[in-house]
Amino acid sequence: MLSFEELYIAYSPDVYRFANWLSGNSKDAEDITSETFMRAWVNFSKIQTETLKAYLFTIARNLYLESLRKSRNHIELSETHTDPSPRLEKTFEHQSELDQVRKILQTLPEVDRSAFVLRVQYDLPYAEIGRVLHLSENAVKIKVHRVRKFLFAARS
C-alpha cells in the first residue's frame, strides 16, 4: 500500500498538468490538485477504476466541474507578473504557440477538452478515458478526432 507521500510524489505532476489544462489557471490547478489527493486518500479503499491515475483524473475533473458551478457568478481578476529572466526567441515562439492552443482549447466544451488532453497529454487508452468521462469508447474517439480537426483548422 502506498503512503500518502508516495502517492502524491508519483501522481501530483500529472494531476496538476491535467487540472491546469482544464482550468487554464495555475492557482486553480494547485487547488484542484491538493483537493484531489485529499479526497483520494480519504476514499482510497473505494477505487473503482482500473488505474490509480484514472481515478485521480476523475476526481480532478469532478472538482473542476464543481468549481465551475460555484463560480458562475464570479469575475476573474487578472494577475500580471513580469518575468525577470530574458527568454530566447525560440522559447517565446513555443510558448506563443502553446498559449494559442490553450486559448483554442478553452473555447471547446469541457468534456471535449478533457477527452483530448487525457488522450494526447497522458496517453490514456480510449476505454479508460470513456470510464473517466462516462462516455463510450467510440464517443471518446470521435471527440478526440474532432478536437484535432478543430485545432488544425484553427491554426491554419
Summary of the structure (lengths in Angstrom):
residues: 156
radius of gyration: 16.7
end to end distance: 48.9
largest distance: 49.1
contacts: 410
relative contact order: 0.12
helix: 74%
strand: 0%
